[in-house]
Amino acid sequence: MPDAEDAQLSAVGLFSYDNLIHAVAGATGSVTAMSVFFPLDTARLRLQVDEKRKAKYTHEIIAEISQEEGVKALYRGWFPVISSLCCSNFVYFYTYNGLKA
């Protein structure tokens, strides 16, 4: 049966520098990946919503959006997605690394 000292050691282990490093790395990796692939998600969304669009391929959609609306349009809505993704992945990786045996 675990005693008070074991509980205190496990609590200290949960709030360790190692857990923080894993959480920051997980959050940074998810932000980087989503930032790179966000234009593909924008193109997918446009293909699903606008059925009358001439272009039917991803690279054509990306080029069309860039020419007509500018490159910034490919990243419209990026900040709310990145904010929630960063927070959730930070918590996930911190908790996972802290609780794994």
HELIX and SHEET records of a PDB file:
HELIX    1   1 ALA A    4  LEU A   14  1                                  11    
HELIX    2   2 TYR A   17  VAL A   49  1                                  33    
HELIX    3   3 THR A   58  GLU A   69  1                                  12    
HELIX    4   4 VAL A   71  TYR A   75  5                                   5    
HELIX    5   5 TRP A   78  LEU A   99  1                                  22    
END                                                                             
